[in-house]
Amino acid sequence: MTQAISVENLSKRYELGALHQETQLRDQLVRLLRTPFGKRRTRETLWALSDVSFTVEQGEVVGIIGRNGAGKSTLLKILSKITYPTSGRVKARGRVAALLEVGAGFHEELTGRENIYLNGSIMGMRKREVDAKLEAIVEFSGLQRFVDTPIKRYSSGMRSRLGFAVAAHLDPDVLIVDEVLAVGDADFQKKCISAMHELRGGGRTVLFVSHNMSAVENLCSRGIWLAQGRVQLDGPAPKVIEAYMTSFAAAENASTALGSVGDRSGSGEVRFTRVEFRSSEGDLQTVTRAGRSIVIRMHYHANEPIIRPIFAVRFYTELGTLVTTTSTWLHGLDICPVPAGEGYIDLEIDSLNLMPGRYYLSLRLGTSVDQRTYDALEHAVYLDVEEAPIYGQSRRIDSRFGLVFFPQRWRLDGIGRSATDAAKRAADA
């Protein structure tokens, strides 16, 4: 296949505090006046990118993910020729359209219509080519009433609408999109996702940066994870996303000690000491994704043997609404006496059917012998649940749709058929 993008040993260095290079005589004179004896303040350097290499085939849709400051935007700016690398080479084949920032590439004094033609000419398109696309661009943006208004009077949402409409409709060979889903309303975001699906189907090459892992997984066949200016992992999108989500455990406390929890009660013969969230493979994590499996490991310390203990967990929303309760008693588990000393118990959840959001867990450890409570902690730890393509689509499902979702299917066999037809088919079967 033909390579649409080639990146070889790409590095970009910035000097913190330096606004620009002193290439003009005026700049050098100012520097001499400030430091007449030749002493210069040592500037701190930052490598936004360091030895980044990868290729993208024509028609491939690649998601670029990573934390803030990982180098994602710097990479896209170099690919778009907005800035230039310190070292390394970049090659992009064909027309490149980029939507990197709200309003980037627009002239403030020109109208929306005039900016469409300006962007088309920058991409090397003739006027008649832009004429053919103009109506579709304006309709997609939803700015029919304002297309002849100067851009300086547009809101950020209006700029984003027009920017994406222009980038997606001017027949780019390579489309570079940076966080387009972070701006605009839900309907506009759906339009953007639909447009990128069409670009993918039309053989266009797309580089897509987003913190919406659900959209990345559904739109992109491949993912590149950047960390501290380097390629951390490059491979199939689901695999890269899972590795990236697991990495949050390294920066946050995925294993929460419970010794300092204030809202605690119980007689104290046994105490919870630590809670860990783990993937089904055993990796620590503080963030999981809707519909994924998870293991909640509860560590305890028993001062003496405990007969017939009961371990219980409750899930609450951030507003304190009880989502669910589970316990070893509900599962009919008659646990043998717990010996004195350290131990742990695992709660394995095959599919965490919670909508994206933050959930708090309350823990209880008691006994069925005399209904005694040894330890009870309210809202002891929290778990962040991120979006995922729950139903195999890129449509975003969030807290507006409720607290939980259910594994389910819709059957369309009966569309246009009466109940009599259904009964007849069942009888024939």
C-alpha distance (Angstrom), angle and dihedral (degrees) to the residues before:
residue distance angle dihedral
M1 . . .
T2 3.81 . .
Q3 3.78 117.5 .
A4 3.81 111.6 -124.1
I5 3.81 95.4 -177.5
S6 3.78 130.7 23.0
V7 3.81 122.2 -175.0
E8 3.80 118.0 -175.9
N9 3.82 124.6 -173.3
L10 3.78 91.7 -34.1
S11 3.83 117.6 -172.3
K12 3.78 132.3 170.3
R13 3.80 124.7 -169.1
Y14 3.79 127.1 -168.2
E15 3.78 128.4 -168.8
L16 3.78 107.7 -137.2
G17 3.78 109.8 -127.0
A18 3.81 93.7 17.6
L19 3.79 111.9 117.9
H20 3.79 95.5 -170.9
Q21 3.75 143.3 -25.1
E22 3.82 116.6 -74.3
T23 3.78 96.3 -119.7
Q24 3.82 98.5 138.6
L25 3.81 126.6 76.8
R26 3.82 89.4 -124.4
D27 3.81 91.0 58.2
Q28 3.79 92.1 49.5
L29 3.83 91.8 49.9
V30 3.79 91.1 50.9
R31 3.81 89.4 50.8
L32 3.82 91.4 50.5
L33 3.81 91.6 50.0
R34 3.79 91.1 50.6
T35 3.82 93.9 46.2
P36 3.83 106.2 25.1
F37 3.79 94.9 170.4
G38 3.76 95.9 53.2
K39 3.79 96.9 -103.4
R40 3.76 113.1 138.1
R41 3.74 128.7 -168.9
T42 3.79 110.4 -109.9
R43 3.78 109.4 -114.9
E44 3.76 123.9 -146.8
T45 3.79 114.0 -121.7
L46 3.78 126.6 -145.1
W47 3.79 124.3 -161.2
A48 3.80 102.9 -148.9
L49 3.82 89.2 179.0
S50 3.79 127.6 20.8
D51 3.81 124.0 -169.5
V52 3.82 96.8 -32.7
S53 3.80 115.8 177.3
F54 3.81 132.2 173.3
T55 3.79 142.0 124.8
V56 3.80 130.7 -136.3
E57 3.78 121.3 -153.3
Q58 3.79 122.1 -136.3
G59 3.81 110.4 -86.7
E60 3.80 93.7 19.1
V61 3.82 120.0 133.2
V62 3.81 110.1 -149.4
G63 3.79 126.6 -173.6
I64 3.81 118.0 -147.7
I65 3.80 111.6 -155.2
G66 3.78 136.1 173.5
R67 3.76 143.2 115.1
N68 3.79 124.4 -67.8
G69 3.80 108.8 -72.9
A70 3.80 93.9 23.9
G71 3.83 92.0 121.0
K72 3.81 100.5 -101.9
S73 3.80 97.5 128.0
T74 3.81 92.3 42.0
L75 3.80 89.6 54.3
L76 3.80 92.4 50.9
K77 3.80 92.8 46.8
I78 3.80 90.1 54.1
L79 3.80 91.2 47.9
S80 3.82 88.5 50.1
K81 3.85 91.3 47.8
I82 3.79 92.0 -121.4
T83 3.79 88.3 124.8
Y84 3.78 132.5 11.1
P85 3.80 131.3 -125.1
T86 3.79 125.4 -108.0
S87 3.80 88.2 -136.0
G88 3.78 138.8 -10.0
R89 3.79 133.3 53.0
V90 3.80 136.6 -88.7
K91 3.80 127.3 -167.2
A92 3.81 124.9 -175.5
R93 3.78 120.4 -176.9
G94 3.82 119.6 -139.7
R95 3.79 130.6 -15.7
V96 3.80 115.1 -9.5
A97 3.82 120.2 -157.2
A98 3.79 118.4 -173.1
L99 3.79 134.6 -168.9
L100 3.77 102.6 -174.1
E101 3.80 105.2 145.3
V102 3.77 134.6 12.1
G103 3.79 106.8 -82.2
A104 3.80 95.2 0.8
G105 3.79 110.2 157.6
F106 3.81 94.5 20.1
H107 3.80 124.4 122.1
E108 3.78 108.9 -132.8
E109 3.80 96.5 -144.0
L110 3.80 95.9 48.3
T111 3.79 124.4 84.9
G112 3.77 124.1 -112.9
R113 3.80 90.7 -101.2
E114 3.81 92.6 49.6
N115 3.80 91.1 48.9
I116 3.81 90.3 53.7
Y117 3.80 89.5 57.2
L118 3.81 90.9 43.3
N119 3.80 91.9 54.3
G120 3.79 91.0 46.2
S121 3.81 92.0 53.4
I122 3.82 90.8 48.3
M123 3.81 87.5 56.2
G124 3.80 90.3 51.4
M125 3.80 96.8 -106.4
R126 3.79 123.7 147.0
K127 3.79 120.9 -122.3
R128 3.79 93.1 -108.9
E129 3.80 89.9 54.5
V130 3.80 90.9 54.3
D131 3.82 89.9 44.2
A132 3.80 89.1 59.5
K133 3.82 91.6 52.6
L134 3.80 99.7 38.6
E135 3.79 98.7 90.8
A136 3.81 93.2 48.1
I137 3.83 91.6 48.2
V138 3.80 93.7 50.9
E139 3.80 92.9 44.9
F140 3.80 92.6 49.4
S141 3.81 91.8 50.1
G142 3.80 92.6 49.0
L143 3.80 89.8 -138.5
Q144 3.81 99.5 120.3
R145 3.82 91.8 132.0
F146 3.80 94.0 49.2
V147 3.80 104.1 37.1
D148 3.82 91.0 106.2
T149 3.80 93.7 46.5
P150 3.83 118.9 101.3
I151 3.80 113.1 -98.3
K152 3.81 91.1 -124.5
R153 3.80 88.2 72.6
Y154 3.83 93.8 53.4
S155 3.79 122.8 105.7
S156 3.81 119.0 -125.9
G157 3.80 89.9 -101.6
M158 3.81 92.0 52.8
R159 3.80 91.1 48.8
S160 3.78 90.6 50.8
R161 3.80 91.9 49.9
L162 3.78 93.1 51.3
G163 3.80 93.5 41.3
F164 3.79 94.3 55.1
A165 3.81 92.8 41.7
V166 3.81 90.5 54.7
A167 3.82 94.2 43.9
A168 3.80 94.1 48.9
H169 3.81 99.9 42.2
L170 3.80 104.3 44.4
D171 3.81 92.8 81.0
P172 3.82 99.0 -107.4
D173 3.78 118.9 -173.4
V174 3.81 88.0 -151.0
L175 3.81 123.4 28.2
I176 3.80 118.3 -164.8
V177 3.80 115.4 -166.3
D178 3.80 125.7 -178.0
E179 3.82 116.7 -165.6
V180 3.81 96.4 -36.6
L181 3.81 88.8 156.4
A182 3.80 91.9 61.1
V183 3.81 91.9 70.0
G184 3.78 130.1 55.7
D185 3.77 135.3 29.3
A186 3.80 128.2 -63.5
D187 3.82 94.4 -92.7
F188 3.80 91.9 52.4
Q189 3.81 91.3 48.6
K190 3.82 89.7 52.6
K191 3.80 89.3 51.8
C192 3.80 90.8 50.9
I193 3.80 92.9 50.5
S194 3.80 91.4 46.6
A195 3.81 90.7 49.6
M196 3.80 91.8 51.1
H197 3.82 89.6 49.8
E198 3.80 88.2 54.8
L199 3.81 91.7 48.0
R200 3.79 89.8 51.3
G201 3.80 90.5 49.9
G202 3.80 90.3 48.9
G203 3.78 93.7 56.9
R204 3.82 96.7 -106.1
T205 3.78 120.5 148.8
V206 3.80 114.2 -121.5
L207 3.81 131.3 -171.3
F208 3.79 107.7 -165.9
V209 3.81 125.5 -171.0
S210 3.80 116.8 -169.5
H211 3.79 142.7 141.5
N212 3.81 87.8 -143.3
M213 3.79 99.2 99.1
S214 3.80 91.6 -174.9
A215 3.81 91.9 60.3
V216 3.81 92.3 44.0
E217 3.80 92.7 51.5
N218 3.79 93.8 46.9
L219 3.81 98.4 42.2
C220 3.79 101.4 36.1
S221 3.77 129.2 65.2
R222 3.79 90.6 -167.5
G223 3.78 136.2 35.0
I224 3.80 134.4 -157.9
W225 3.80 117.0 -161.2
L226 3.81 115.1 -155.8
A227 3.80 120.8 -162.2
Q228 3.81 124.5 175.9
G229 3.78 91.3 -14.9
R230 3.80 96.0 -52.2
V231 3.80 135.3 99.3
Q232 3.78 104.1 -102.0
L233 3.80 96.3 178.4
D234 3.81 136.4 -4.8
G235 3.79 120.2 -170.9
P236 3.82 146.4 84.8
A237 3.81 109.9 -6.6
P238 3.85 97.7 -120.3
K239 3.81 92.3 50.8
V240 3.82 93.5 47.4
I241 3.81 92.5 46.8
E242 3.79 93.0 50.8
A243 3.80 91.1 49.9
Y244 3.80 90.6 48.3
M245 3.82 93.0 49.6
T246 3.79 91.0 48.5
S247 3.80 89.7 52.7
F248 3.80 90.4 68.8
A249 3.80 86.9 77.9
A250 3.80 89.4 68.0
A251 3.80 93.2 57.4
E252 3.80 99.3 37.0
N253 3.75 132.7 43.5
A254 3.79 104.3 -90.7
S255 3.80 90.7 169.5
T256 3.79 108.3 58.0
A257 3.80 119.6 -159.5
L258 3.80 112.4 -144.1
G259 3.80 101.0 -161.2
S260 3.81 94.1 103.0
V261 3.82 98.5 43.9
G262 3.80 107.1 129.7
D263 3.81 103.0 -165.1
R264 3.79 95.6 70.7
S265 3.80 136.5 130.2
G266 3.82 139.7 168.9
S267 3.79 139.1 96.6
G268 3.82 93.2 -79.8
E269 3.82 104.4 -132.1
V270 3.80 85.6 125.9
R271 3.80 125.2 24.0
F272 3.79 133.8 -172.2
T273 3.79 107.1 -121.5
R274 3.80 104.8 179.4
V275 3.80 143.1 2.8
E276 3.80 124.0 -151.6
F277 3.78 130.5 -172.4
R278 3.78 112.5 -148.9
S279 3.77 136.8 176.9
S280 3.79 120.0 -121.1
E281 3.83 86.4 -96.8
G282 3.82 90.4 56.7
D283 3.83 99.1 -105.5
L284 3.79 117.6 144.3
Q285 3.81 114.9 -115.5
T286 3.78 139.8 168.3
V287 3.80 94.4 -168.9
T288 3.77 125.6 54.1
R289 3.78 133.4 172.7
A290 3.77 129.9 -114.2
G291 3.79 111.1 -91.6
R292 3.80 95.6 16.2
S293 3.79 126.1 122.6
I294 3.80 119.2 -105.0
V295 3.79 138.6 -179.4
I296 3.81 119.7 -145.0
R297 3.80 108.3 -158.6
M298 3.81 115.8 -162.9
H299 3.81 116.2 -165.3
Y300 3.80 119.8 -159.0
H301 3.80 142.0 179.2
A302 3.82 120.4 -143.5
N303 3.80 119.6 -159.3
E304 3.81 89.9 -163.8
P305 3.82 138.4 6.5
I306 3.82 112.4 -71.1
I307 3.80 122.6 -149.6
R308 3.81 120.5 -141.8
P309 3.81 98.4 -12.9
I310 3.80 123.5 -166.2
F311 3.81 121.1 -147.3
A312 3.82 116.0 -161.9
V313 3.81 136.3 -180.0
R314 3.80 130.4 -168.5
F315 3.81 126.7 -164.9
Y316 3.81 119.5 -147.7
T317 3.79 133.8 -178.7
E318 3.80 120.5 -123.1
L319 3.81 88.0 -97.0
G320 3.80 91.9 54.9
T321 3.80 99.4 -103.4
L322 3.79 112.5 150.3
V323 3.80 109.5 -121.0
T324 3.79 101.2 177.7
T325 3.79 145.1 -27.0
T326 3.77 126.8 -145.5
S327 3.79 133.7 173.9
T328 3.77 143.1 166.3
W329 3.82 87.3 -107.2
L330 3.82 92.0 58.7
H331 3.81 88.4 53.3
G332 3.81 91.5 50.8
L333 3.80 93.4 -117.8
D334 3.80 112.5 160.2
I335 3.79 100.9 -162.2
C336 3.80 118.2 -153.7
P337 3.79 115.7 -120.5
V338 3.79 110.4 -63.6
P339 3.81 108.6 -126.7
A340 3.79 121.6 -132.1
G341 3.78 115.2 -89.0
E342 3.82 136.5 42.3
G343 3.79 127.0 -19.6
Y344 3.77 144.5 136.8
I345 3.79 140.7 -143.2
D346 3.83 127.0 -150.2
L347 3.79 126.7 -140.8
E348 3.80 106.4 -159.7
I349 3.82 117.1 -160.3
D350 3.80 114.2 -169.7
S351 3.81 94.9 -163.1
L352 3.80 122.3 13.4
N353 3.80 97.1 -148.6
L354 3.80 95.9 -169.3
M355 3.77 126.5 128.0
P356 3.82 115.1 -116.3
G357 3.79 112.6 -77.2
R358 3.81 143.8 85.8
Y359 3.79 119.2 -61.9
Y360 3.80 129.9 -169.8
L361 3.78 124.2 -144.4
S362 3.79 126.7 -146.8
L363 3.81 118.2 -162.4
R364 3.78 131.6 -154.2
L365 3.80 131.9 -176.1
G366 3.82 118.6 -173.9
T367 3.76 143.4 132.3
S368 3.80 134.9 -106.3
V369 3.82 92.0 -143.4
D370 3.80 98.1 80.1
Q371 3.84 100.5 -5.2
R372 3.80 89.1 -108.3
T373 3.81 120.7 161.8
Y374 3.79 113.8 -140.6
D375 3.79 97.8 179.2
A376 3.81 134.2 2.6
L377 3.82 124.6 175.9
E378 3.79 122.1 -175.8
H379 3.82 117.9 -147.3
A380 3.78 88.7 -12.6
V381 3.81 98.1 162.3
Y382 3.78 138.1 4.0
L383 3.79 134.5 -137.6
D384 3.80 125.4 -156.2
V385 3.79 115.4 -143.3
E386 3.80 115.5 -159.8
E387 3.79 130.7 -158.9
A388 3.79 121.2 -85.6
P389 3.83 134.6 174.9
I390 3.79 89.9 -93.6
Y391 3.79 96.7 173.4
G392 3.79 95.8 30.1
Q393 3.80 93.6 -96.7
S394 3.80 134.7 104.5
R395 3.80 92.4 -122.9
R396 3.77 108.7 122.3
I397 3.78 117.6 -117.7
D398 3.78 115.5 -165.7
S399 3.81 142.8 151.3
R400 3.81 91.9 -61.6
F401 3.81 87.2 76.0
G402 3.80 95.8 56.4
L403 3.78 137.1 -93.3
V404 3.79 102.8 -65.1
F405 3.78 140.3 20.3
F406 3.78 128.9 -148.1
P407 3.81 130.8 -137.7
Q408 3.79 99.8 -108.3
R409 3.80 148.1 149.6
W410 3.80 135.6 -147.3
R411 3.80 116.6 -140.4
L412 3.81 117.7 -154.2
D413 3.81 97.7 -173.6
G414 3.80 92.4 109.9
I415 3.79 98.6 52.0
G416 3.81 106.2 126.1
R417 3.81 93.0 2.7
S418 3.79 127.9 108.6
A419 3.78 126.3 -129.9
T420 3.84 87.9 -107.8
D421 3.82 89.7 59.2
A422 3.78 90.1 51.1
A423 3.79 92.7 50.4
K424 3.81 91.3 48.8
R425 3.81 92.2 50.8
A426 3.81 89.8 49.4
A427 3.82 91.4 50.6
D428 3.81 92.1 48.5
A429 3.81 90.2 50.5
